[in-house]
Amino acid sequence: MKKTIAILFVFVMPFSVLLAQELPKWAENARKAVFSIVTYTKDGQILSTGNGFYIDEQGTGVSDYSLFKGAERAIIITANGKELPVKYMMGANDMYDVVKFKTDFDKKAEALQPATLPSSTGETVYLVPYSTQKSSKGQTGTIAKVDTIGEQQYYYTLTMQTTEKTVSCPIMNAAGQVVGMIQKNNDSESKESFAIGIRYLTDLTINALSVNDLALNSIGIKKGLPEDESQALVYLYMASGVYAPNQYFDLLNDFISQYPNNMEGYLRRATYYINIGDDTHYALAVEDLKKMLDVAEKKDEAHYNIAKLIYSYQLNIGDKKPYASWTFDYALNEINEALAITQEPIYYQLQGDIYFAMQKFTEAYTAYDKVNKSKLASAATFYSAAKAKELIEGTDKKEVIALMDSAIAFYPKPYGKDAAPYLYERARIKSDMEDYRGAVTDYNDFYDAMLGQTSAEFHLIRSQAELNCRMYQQAINDINKAVELDPNNVTYWVEKGGIHIRVNQAAEAIQALTRAIKMDPENAPAYRMLGYAQIQNKEKDKGLANLQKAKDLGDEVADGLLQKYK
């Protein structure tokens, strides 16, 4: 029996030593970098506990993703027993089960120095566990395998048995540098363990596309901004359509704090304040716009953005009294300040829009004309010029058509949906000029561009143009399509009756107008037209009765018809 116990002692002793070995002298300081982590749910209940460690003296820590998934809040507890909150997440990867985050740095702690070179097979490594005791004990093992998982990023297999209590503890080399972080092992009896290389952890970042990162979004703790300013700007833009208003406001504040000399933060926060829509927040917006102008390297861009913001504000306040001096005149003054510095086409475009809103159409056209002589010219800019030109008193409509021709010239034939609005508008102008055949041609091109996906109103309008150029069958076809698409619209039935009267189809007119009157018994024009159609159809008594009904309803034309046919 004693012999058996002695044999067992011989086999167990090396494993026991492995679990609690004395580590090199640097371990006493290294353990100060290791901390415990507690994560919490939304209602303040403990979600999970685990480990992590500092990788720099700015409070950057790393741990496992599993610990943070679903967490709304987290704290770290340093080796000195100090509790510090996790401020925000800096990266996450659910496949490799890792996170990086920012917390405060305990001045009494240490930050581990990442190894500059990867460890190699057979190299001795050391596991430094979390401990509140002044002890340099830990575990020792060797590198069994090195796998490459990215550029200078490695995954290690270790000859070392670890437990759940050591997950996310650091693995160090003989020089006291951290080479990796212990990961969960599904086999608790295995004599092997695994570690993610430190380079993968240091490279873990938030980028512009992280707004939609599922791993990050499964963590309720605030997310940090990308460390690259241009990436942070894109992140800010993408977050505006994803984040709740209060989250986005916090993000704006973080951006301004991190990039205080970037004018975009102040502009976006001012926009946020304006959207709230009260004087208190308008005043805050004023301060941000002043700060934006102050920090802007390109003052013209700042003036342009202020002009654009005030212009948009004016368009959306309706009949409300504007805040302070936030008028179109203020917006115009700002865009003129921008133009005094740099004559950018986009500035002239906004100047034209402001003049147009102020109903100063001559000035608007002049501004749009400058845009159309630049590389910014497009179908939309020629259309803007056409609208302004059309509203200038005394304008020859042919000049407006010429501008619309220039707009449509940006699109090749056969026309697609992008060209459709301009074709429709040119058709309207041609109708106003009584060029009905030209209008019908444009309406036909519009129909083709829309692949036949048109409204009842379109068919009504085209039928009117067709009627005016004696394209009677086409007009009948269109009005029939209109009532097919919208059979409950009394106007279409009245129009249908009118077209049939024009082509001497009295029976069809009577049928359409009877339908209209059933839908609207007080429709005076329908009674008048029905009465006229009945007289033409040799139903004089009925016709006179309906003409009298129209007169009784206030139709003055009906009175003349009564005098004529009595």
C-alpha positions as CSV (number, residue, x, y, z in Angstrom):
1,M,0.0,0.0,0.0
2,K,2.8,2.4,0.9
3,K,4.6,1.5,-2.4
4,T,1.4,2.4,-4.4
5,I,1.1,5.7,-2.6
6,A,4.7,6.5,-3.3
7,I,4.3,5.7,-7.0
8,L,1.2,8.0,-7.2
9,F,3.1,10.8,-5.5
10,V,5.9,10.5,-8.1
11,F,3.4,10.9,-11.0
12,V,1.2,13.6,-9.4
13,M,4.1,15.9,-8.2
14,P,5.2,17.2,-11.6
15,F,1.7,18.2,-12.5
16,S,1.2,19.9,-9.2
17,V,4.4,21.8,-9.7
18,L,3.2,22.8,-13.2
19,L,0.2,24.4,-11.7
20,A,2.1,26.5,-9.1
21,Q,5.6,27.1,-10.3
22,E,7.8,30.0,-9.4
23,L,8.0,32.4,-12.3
24,P,10.9,34.7,-13.3
25,K,11.5,37.9,-11.3
26,W,9.6,40.0,-13.9
27,A,6.4,38.2,-13.0
28,E,5.9,40.2,-9.8
29,N,5.4,43.3,-11.9
30,A,3.6,41.5,-14.7
31,R,0.9,40.2,-12.5
32,K,-0.1,43.9,-11.8
33,A,-1.2,44.1,-15.4
34,V,-3.7,41.3,-15.0
35,F,-7.2,42.1,-13.7
36,S,-10.5,40.5,-13.0
37,I,-13.6,41.5,-15.0
38,V,-17.2,41.5,-14.0
39,T,-19.9,42.1,-16.7
40,Y,-23.5,43.1,-15.9
41,T,-26.9,42.8,-17.6
42,K,-29.2,45.8,-18.3
43,D,-30.9,45.4,-14.9
44,G,-27.7,45.4,-13.0
45,Q,-27.4,41.6,-12.5
46,I,-24.0,40.0,-12.8
47,L,-23.7,38.4,-16.3
48,S,-20.3,36.8,-16.0
49,T,-16.8,37.1,-14.5
50,G,-13.4,36.5,-16.1
51,N,-9.9,37.9,-16.6
52,G,-8.1,40.4,-18.8
53,F,-4.9,42.5,-18.9
54,Y,-3.5,45.9,-19.8
55,I,-1.5,46.1,-23.0
56,D,-0.6,49.8,-22.7
57,E,-0.6,52.6,-20.1
58,Q,-3.5,54.4,-21.8
59,G,-6.0,51.9,-20.3
60,T,-6.3,49.5,-23.2
61,G,-7.3,46.1,-22.0
62,V,-8.1,42.7,-23.7
63,S,-10.2,39.8,-22.8
64,D,-12.6,37.1,-24.3
65,Y,-15.7,38.1,-26.3
66,S,-17.8,35.4,-24.5
67,L,-17.4,37.4,-21.3
68,F,-18.8,40.6,-22.8
69,K,-21.5,39.2,-25.1
70,G,-24.9,40.6,-23.9
71,A,-23.3,42.9,-21.3
72,E,-24.5,46.5,-20.8
73,R,-21.8,47.4,-18.3
74,A,-18.5,46.1,-17.1
75,I,-15.9,46.8,-14.5
76,I,-12.3,45.6,-13.9
77,I,-10.8,44.8,-10.5
78,T,-7.0,45.4,-10.6
79,A,-4.5,43.3,-8.7
80,N,-4.6,46.1,-6.1
81,G,-8.3,45.7,-5.6
82,K,-9.3,48.9,-7.4
83,E,-12.6,48.9,-9.4
84,L,-12.6,50.8,-12.7
85,P,-15.4,51.0,-15.3
86,V,-15.0,49.8,-18.9
87,K,-15.5,53.0,-20.8
88,Y,-16.0,51.7,-24.3
89,M,-15.3,48.8,-26.7
90,M,-12.4,49.1,-29.2
91,G,-12.9,45.9,-31.1
92,A,-14.4,42.5,-31.0
93,N,-14.2,39.2,-32.9
94,D,-16.5,36.3,-32.1
95,M,-14.7,33.7,-34.2
96,Y,-11.5,34.1,-32.1
97,D,-13.4,35.0,-29.0
98,V,-11.5,38.3,-28.2
99,V,-12.3,41.9,-27.3
100,K,-10.4,45.0,-26.8
101,F,-11.6,47.9,-24.7
102,K,-10.7,51.1,-22.9
103,T,-10.7,51.6,-19.2
104,D,-8.9,53.8,-16.8
105,F,-5.3,52.9,-16.1
106,D,-4.5,52.2,-12.5
107,K,-1.3,54.1,-11.7
108,K,-0.2,51.3,-9.4
109,A,-0.6,48.8,-12.2
110,E,1.7,47.8,-15.0
111,A,1.1,47.4,-18.7
112,L,2.5,44.3,-20.4
113,Q,4.9,44.9,-23.3
114,P,3.8,43.1,-26.4
115,A,6.5,40.8,-27.9
116,T,7.9,42.3,-31.1
117,L,8.7,38.8,-32.5
118,P,6.5,35.7,-32.5
119,S,7.4,32.7,-30.3
120,S,8.7,29.6,-31.9
121,T,8.0,25.9,-31.4
122,G,9.7,24.5,-28.3
123,E,10.1,27.9,-26.7
124,T,9.3,28.1,-22.9
125,V,6.4,30.3,-22.0
126,Y,4.8,31.4,-18.8
127,L,1.1,31.9,-17.7
128,V,0.6,34.8,-15.3
129,P,-2.7,34.4,-13.5
130,Y,-4.9,37.1,-11.9
131,S,-3.9,37.4,-8.2
132,T,-4.4,39.9,-5.5
133,Q,-1.5,38.4,-3.5
134,K,2.1,39.4,-3.9
135,S,3.1,36.1,-5.5
136,S,5.1,35.3,-8.6
137,K,3.7,31.8,-9.0
138,G,2.1,30.7,-12.2
139,Q,2.4,28.0,-14.9
140,T,5.1,27.0,-17.3
141,G,4.8,25.3,-20.6
142,T,6.2,25.2,-24.1
143,I,5.0,26.1,-27.6
144,A,3.9,23.0,-29.4
145,K,2.6,24.5,-32.6
146,V,2.5,27.9,-34.3
147,D,-0.3,28.7,-36.9
148,T,-0.4,31.8,-39.0
149,I,-3.9,33.4,-39.0
150,G,-3.0,36.8,-40.6
151,E,-0.2,39.1,-41.5
152,Q,2.3,38.6,-38.5
153,Q,-0.6,37.2,-36.5
154,Y,-0.3,33.8,-34.9
155,Y,-2.2,31.2,-33.0
156,Y,-0.4,29.0,-30.5
157,T,-0.9,25.5,-29.2
158,L,0.8,25.0,-25.8
159,T,1.9,22.0,-23.8
160,M,0.1,23.3,-20.7
161,Q,-3.1,22.3,-19.0
162,T,-5.3,25.2,-18.1
163,T,-8.7,25.8,-16.5
164,E,-11.6,28.2,-17.0
165,K,-10.0,30.4,-14.2
166,T,-7.0,31.1,-16.4
167,V,-8.9,32.1,-19.6
168,S,-7.8,35.5,-20.9
169,C,-4.7,35.5,-18.8
170,P,-1.4,36.5,-20.5
171,I,1.2,34.1,-21.9
172,M,4.7,35.6,-21.5
173,N,8.1,34.8,-23.0
174,A,11.4,34.5,-21.0
175,A,12.0,38.2,-21.6
176,G,8.8,39.2,-19.8
177,Q,7.0,40.2,-23.0
178,V,3.4,39.1,-23.6
179,V,3.1,36.8,-26.6
180,G,-0.6,35.8,-26.4
181,M,-3.8,35.3,-24.4
182,I,-5.1,32.0,-23.1
183,Q,-8.3,30.9,-24.7
184,K,-11.1,28.5,-23.6
185,N,-10.4,24.8,-24.0
186,N,-13.4,22.6,-24.6
187,D,-11.6,19.6,-23.1
188,S,-10.8,20.3,-19.5
189,E,-8.7,17.1,-19.3
190,S,-6.5,18.0,-22.2
191,K,-2.8,18.5,-21.5
192,E,-2.8,21.1,-24.3
193,S,-4.1,24.6,-24.3
194,F,-4.4,27.4,-26.8
195,A,-3.5,31.1,-27.0
196,I,-4.3,33.9,-29.5
197,G,-1.1,35.8,-30.5
198,I,-0.7,39.3,-29.0
199,R,-0.4,40.9,-32.5
200,Y,-3.9,39.9,-33.3
201,L,-5.2,41.6,-30.1
202,T,-3.2,44.8,-30.7
203,D,-4.4,45.0,-34.3
204,L,-8.1,44.5,-33.3
205,T,-9.8,47.8,-34.1
206,I,-13.0,49.5,-34.9
207,N,-13.2,50.8,-38.5
208,A,-15.8,52.6,-40.6
209,L,-17.8,49.5,-41.3
210,S,-17.9,48.4,-37.6
211,V,-21.3,50.2,-37.2
212,N,-22.9,47.0,-38.6
213,D,-20.5,44.6,-36.8
214,L,-22.7,41.9,-35.2
215,A,-20.2,40.9,-32.6
216,L,-19.8,44.5,-31.4
217,N,-23.5,45.2,-31.6
218,S,-24.2,42.2,-29.3
219,I,-22.3,44.1,-26.6
220,G,-24.4,46.9,-25.0
221,I,-21.4,48.9,-23.8
222,K,-20.6,52.1,-25.7
223,K,-18.4,51.7,-28.8
224,G,-15.3,53.7,-29.4
225,L,-14.4,55.6,-32.6
226,P,-11.9,54.4,-35.1
227,E,-8.4,55.7,-34.4
228,D,-8.0,56.9,-38.0
229,E,-9.7,60.3,-38.4
230,S,-11.0,59.6,-41.9
231,Q,-12.4,56.3,-40.8
232,A,-14.0,58.0,-37.8
233,L,-15.7,60.4,-40.2
234,V,-17.2,57.6,-42.3
235,Y,-18.2,55.8,-39.0
236,L,-20.0,58.9,-37.9
237,Y,-21.9,59.1,-41.2
238,M,-22.9,55.5,-41.1
239,A,-24.0,55.6,-37.5
240,S,-26.4,58.5,-38.2
241,G,-28.8,56.0,-39.8
242,V,-28.3,53.2,-37.3
243,Y,-27.9,54.7,-33.8
244,A,-30.8,55.9,-31.6
245,P,-30.7,59.8,-31.2
246,N,-29.3,59.7,-27.7
247,Q,-26.6,57.2,-28.8
248,Y,-25.7,59.3,-31.8
249,F,-25.4,62.4,-29.6
250,D,-23.0,60.6,-27.3
251,L,-21.0,59.5,-30.4
252,L,-20.9,63.1,-31.6
253,N,-19.5,64.3,-28.3
254,D,-16.9,61.5,-28.4
255,F,-15.9,62.5,-31.9
256,I,-15.5,66.2,-30.9
257,S,-13.5,65.2,-27.8
258,Q,-11.2,62.9,-29.9
259,Y,-11.0,65.2,-32.9
260,P,-11.5,68.7,-31.6
261,N,-10.1,70.4,-34.7
262,N,-12.4,68.6,-37.2
263,M,-15.3,70.9,-38.2
264,E,-17.6,68.0,-39.1
265,G,-18.3,67.1,-35.5
266,Y,-19.5,70.6,-34.7
267,L,-21.6,70.7,-37.8
268,R,-23.3,67.4,-37.1
269,R,-23.9,68.3,-33.5
270,A,-25.4,71.7,-34.5
271,T,-27.7,69.8,-36.9
272,Y,-28.7,67.5,-34.1
273,Y,-29.6,70.5,-31.9
274,I,-31.6,72.1,-34.7
275,N,-33.6,68.9,-35.3
276,I,-34.7,69.0,-31.6
277,G,-36.4,72.3,-32.5
278,D,-36.4,74.6,-29.5
279,D,-34.7,77.9,-28.7
280,T,-32.4,76.3,-26.0
281,H,-31.0,73.9,-28.6
282,Y,-30.9,76.5,-31.3
283,A,-28.6,78.5,-29.0
284,L,-26.4,75.5,-28.6
285,A,-26.3,75.1,-32.4
286,V,-25.2,78.7,-32.8
287,E,-22.2,78.0,-30.5
288,D,-21.2,74.9,-32.4
289,L,-21.5,76.7,-35.7
290,K,-19.2,79.4,-34.4
291,K,-16.7,76.8,-33.2
292,M,-16.9,75.1,-36.6
293,L,-16.0,78.3,-38.3
294,D,-13.2,78.9,-35.9
295,V,-11.5,75.5,-36.3
296,A,-12.1,75.1,-40.1
297,E,-9.0,75.1,-42.2
298,K,-11.1,76.0,-45.2
299,K,-13.3,78.9,-44.1
300,D,-15.3,78.7,-47.4
301,E,-16.4,75.2,-46.6
302,A,-17.6,76.3,-43.1
303,H,-19.6,79.2,-44.6
304,Y,-21.1,76.9,-47.2
305,N,-22.2,74.4,-44.5
306,I,-23.8,77.1,-42.4
307,A,-25.6,78.5,-45.5
308,K,-26.8,75.0,-46.3
309,L,-28.0,74.3,-42.8
310,I,-29.9,77.6,-42.5
311,Y,-31.4,77.2,-45.9
312,S,-32.7,73.7,-45.0
313,Y,-34.0,75.0,-41.6
314,Q,-35.9,77.8,-43.4
315,L,-37.5,75.3,-45.9
316,N,-38.8,73.1,-43.0
317,I,-40.1,75.6,-40.5
318,G,-43.3,76.3,-42.4
319,D,-45.2,79.3,-41.0
320,K,-43.3,79.4,-37.7
321,K,-41.3,82.4,-36.8
322,P,-37.6,81.8,-37.5
323,Y,-35.1,81.7,-34.6
324,A,-33.0,84.9,-34.3
325,S,-31.7,85.9,-37.7
326,W,-32.0,82.4,-39.3
327,T,-33.5,83.7,-42.5
328,F,-32.9,83.1,-46.2
329,D,-31.0,86.4,-46.1
330,Y,-28.6,85.0,-43.4
331,A,-28.1,81.9,-45.6
332,L,-27.5,84.1,-48.6
333,N,-24.9,86.1,-46.7
334,E,-23.1,82.9,-45.7
335,I,-22.9,81.5,-49.2
336,N,-21.7,84.8,-50.5
337,E,-18.9,84.7,-47.9
338,A,-18.0,81.3,-49.2
339,L,-18.0,82.5,-52.8
340,A,-15.8,85.5,-51.9
341,I,-13.1,83.0,-50.9
342,T,-13.6,80.3,-53.6
343,Q,-15.9,80.2,-56.6
344,E,-16.9,76.6,-56.4
345,P,-19.7,75.5,-58.6
346,I,-21.5,73.8,-55.7
347,Y,-21.5,77.1,-53.9
348,Y,-23.3,78.7,-56.9
349,Q,-25.8,75.9,-56.9
350,L,-26.7,76.6,-53.3
351,Q,-26.8,80.4,-54.0
352,G,-29.2,79.7,-56.8
353,D,-31.4,77.5,-54.5
354,I,-31.5,80.3,-51.9
355,Y,-32.4,82.9,-54.5
356,F,-35.1,80.6,-55.8
357,A,-36.6,80.2,-52.4
358,M,-36.6,84.0,-52.0
359,Q,-38.4,84.1,-55.4
360,K,-35.6,86.1,-56.9
361,F,-35.7,84.1,-60.1
362,T,-33.4,86.3,-62.2
363,E,-30.6,86.0,-59.6
364,A,-31.3,82.3,-59.2
365,Y,-31.0,81.7,-63.0
366,T,-27.7,83.7,-63.1
367,A,-26.3,81.4,-60.3
368,Y,-27.5,78.2,-62.0
369,D,-26.1,79.4,-65.3
370,K,-22.6,79.5,-63.7
371,V,-23.0,75.9,-62.5
372,N,-24.1,74.8,-66.0
373,K,-20.8,76.3,-67.4
374,S,-18.8,74.2,-65.0
375,K,-17.9,70.5,-64.6
376,L,-20.7,70.2,-62.1
377,A,-23.3,70.6,-64.9
378,S,-25.9,67.9,-64.9
379,A,-29.5,67.2,-65.9
380,A,-30.6,68.4,-62.4
381,T,-28.7,71.7,-62.7
382,F,-30.1,72.5,-66.2
383,Y,-33.6,71.6,-64.8
384,S,-33.0,74.1,-62.0
385,A,-32.1,76.8,-64.5
386,A,-35.1,76.0,-66.6
387,K,-37.5,76.3,-63.6
388,A,-35.9,79.7,-62.7
389,K,-36.1,80.9,-66.3
390,E,-39.7,79.9,-66.6
391,L,-40.7,82.0,-63.6
392,I,-39.0,85.2,-64.9
393,E,-41.7,87.5,-66.2
394,G,-41.5,87.9,-70.0
395,T,-39.4,84.8,-70.7
396,D,-39.7,83.2,-74.1
397,K,-40.8,79.6,-73.4
398,K,-38.5,78.5,-76.2
399,E,-35.5,79.4,-73.9
400,V,-37.0,77.1,-71.2
401,I,-37.4,74.3,-73.7
402,A,-33.8,74.7,-74.8
403,L,-32.7,74.3,-71.1
404,M,-34.8,71.2,-70.8
405,D,-33.3,69.9,-74.0
406,S,-29.9,70.3,-72.4
407,A,-31.1,68.4,-69.3
408,I,-32.4,65.5,-71.3
409,A,-29.3,65.4,-73.5
410,F,-27.4,63.9,-70.5
411,Y,-29.3,60.7,-71.1
412,P,-28.9,58.3,-74.0
413,K,-31.8,56.7,-75.9
414,P,-33.7,54.6,-75.2
415,Y,-34.5,56.6,-72.1
416,G,-34.5,55.0,-68.6
417,K,-36.2,56.0,-65.4
418,D,-33.6,58.6,-64.6
419,A,-34.6,60.7,-67.6
420,A,-38.4,60.3,-67.0
421,P,-38.9,63.3,-64.7
422,Y,-37.3,65.6,-67.2
423,L,-39.3,64.2,-70.1
424,Y,-42.5,64.7,-68.2
425,E,-41.6,68.3,-67.3
426,R,-40.7,69.2,-70.9
427,A,-44.0,67.7,-72.0
428,R,-45.8,70.0,-69.6
429,I,-44.0,73.1,-70.9
430,K,-44.7,72.1,-74.5
431,S,-48.4,71.8,-73.6
432,D,-48.3,75.3,-72.0
433,M,-46.9,76.5,-75.4
434,E,-49.7,74.7,-77.2
435,D,-47.2,72.4,-78.9
436,Y,-49.4,69.4,-78.2
437,R,-47.8,67.0,-80.6
438,G,-44.4,67.7,-79.1
439,A,-45.9,67.2,-75.7
440,V,-47.4,63.8,-76.7
441,T,-44.1,62.7,-78.0
442,D,-42.4,63.5,-74.7
443,Y,-45.3,61.8,-72.8
444,N,-44.8,58.7,-74.9
445,D,-41.0,58.7,-74.2
446,F,-41.9,59.1,-70.5
447,Y,-44.2,56.1,-70.7
448,D,-41.5,54.0,-72.3
449,A,-38.9,55.2,-69.8
450,M,-41.2,54.1,-67.0
451,L,-41.7,50.7,-68.6
452,G,-45.5,51.4,-68.6
453,Q,-45.6,51.8,-64.8
454,T,-47.6,55.0,-64.9
455,S,-50.4,56.5,-62.9
456,A,-54.1,57.2,-63.7
457,E,-53.2,61.0,-63.6
458,F,-50.6,60.5,-66.3
459,H,-53.1,58.9,-68.6
460,L,-55.5,61.8,-68.0
461,I,-52.9,64.4,-68.8
462,R,-51.7,62.6,-71.9
463,S,-55.3,62.2,-73.1
464,Q,-55.8,66.0,-72.8
465,A,-52.7,66.7,-74.9
466,E,-53.8,64.0,-77.5
467,L,-57.3,65.5,-77.6
468,N,-55.9,69.0,-78.4
469,C,-54.0,67.7,-81.4
470,R,-56.9,65.6,-82.6
471,M,-55.4,62.2,-81.7
472,Y,-58.9,61.1,-80.7
473,Q,-58.5,57.3,-80.5
474,Q,-55.3,57.7,-78.4
475,A,-57.1,60.1,-76.1
476,I,-60.0,57.6,-75.6
477,N,-57.5,54.8,-74.9
478,D,-55.8,56.9,-72.3
479,I,-58.9,58.1,-70.5
480,N,-60.1,54.5,-70.5
481,K,-56.8,53.5,-68.9
482,A,-57.2,56.2,-66.3
483,V,-60.6,55.0,-65.2
484,E,-59.3,51.4,-65.2
485,L,-56.5,52.4,-62.8
486,D,-58.7,54.6,-60.6
487,P,-62.3,53.7,-61.1
488,N,-63.5,55.6,-58.0
489,N,-62.2,59.0,-59.2
490,V,-65.2,61.0,-60.4
491,T,-63.1,63.5,-62.3
492,Y,-61.8,60.8,-64.7
493,W,-65.4,59.7,-65.5
494,V,-66.4,63.3,-66.2
495,E,-63.3,63.7,-68.4
496,K,-64.2,60.5,-70.2
497,G,-67.7,61.8,-70.9
498,G,-66.2,65.0,-72.3
499,I,-63.9,63.2,-74.7
500,H,-66.7,61.1,-76.0
501,I,-68.8,64.2,-76.6
502,R,-65.9,65.7,-78.5
503,V,-65.9,62.8,-80.9
504,N,-69.7,62.6,-81.2
505,Q,-70.0,59.4,-79.2
506,A,-73.1,60.4,-77.3
507,A,-74.1,57.0,-76.0
508,E,-70.6,56.4,-74.5
509,A,-70.7,59.9,-73.0
510,I,-74.1,59.3,-71.4
511,Q,-72.8,56.1,-69.8
512,A,-69.7,57.7,-68.4
513,L,-71.5,60.8,-67.1
514,T,-74.3,58.8,-65.5
515,R,-71.6,56.8,-63.6
516,A,-70.0,60.1,-62.5
517,I,-73.3,61.4,-61.2
518,K,-73.9,58.2,-59.2
519,M,-70.6,58.8,-57.6
520,D,-71.2,62.5,-57.0
521,P,-74.8,63.6,-57.2
522,E,-73.8,67.3,-56.7
523,N,-71.4,67.4,-59.6
524,A,-72.7,70.3,-61.7
525,P,-70.4,69.9,-64.8
526,A,-71.4,66.2,-65.0
527,Y,-75.1,67.2,-65.2
528,R,-74.5,69.9,-67.8
529,M,-72.4,67.5,-70.0
530,L,-74.9,64.7,-69.5
531,G,-77.7,67.0,-70.5
532,Y,-75.9,68.1,-73.7
533,A,-75.1,64.5,-74.6
534,Q,-78.7,63.5,-74.2
535,I,-79.9,66.3,-76.4
536,Q,-77.4,65.2,-79.1
537,N,-78.7,61.7,-78.6
538,K,-82.3,62.9,-79.3
539,E,-83.3,62.6,-75.6
540,K,-84.3,66.3,-75.3
541,D,-86.6,66.2,-72.3
542,K,-84.0,64.3,-70.2
543,G,-81.3,66.6,-71.5
544,L,-83.1,69.8,-70.6
545,A,-83.9,68.4,-67.1
546,N,-80.2,67.7,-66.5
547,L,-79.2,71.1,-67.8
548,Q,-81.7,72.6,-65.4
549,K,-80.1,70.5,-62.6
550,A,-76.7,71.8,-63.5
551,K,-78.0,75.4,-63.5
552,D,-79.6,74.9,-60.1
553,L,-76.2,73.7,-58.8
554,G,-74.6,76.9,-60.0
555,D,-73.2,76.0,-63.4
556,E,-73.4,79.2,-65.5
557,V,-72.6,77.5,-68.8
558,A,-75.7,75.3,-68.4
559,D,-78.0,78.4,-68.4
560,G,-76.7,79.4,-71.9
561,L,-77.4,75.8,-73.2
562,L,-80.9,75.9,-71.8
563,Q,-81.6,79.1,-73.6
564,K,-80.3,77.5,-76.8
565,Y,-82.2,74.2,-76.7
566,K,-85.5,75.1,-75.1
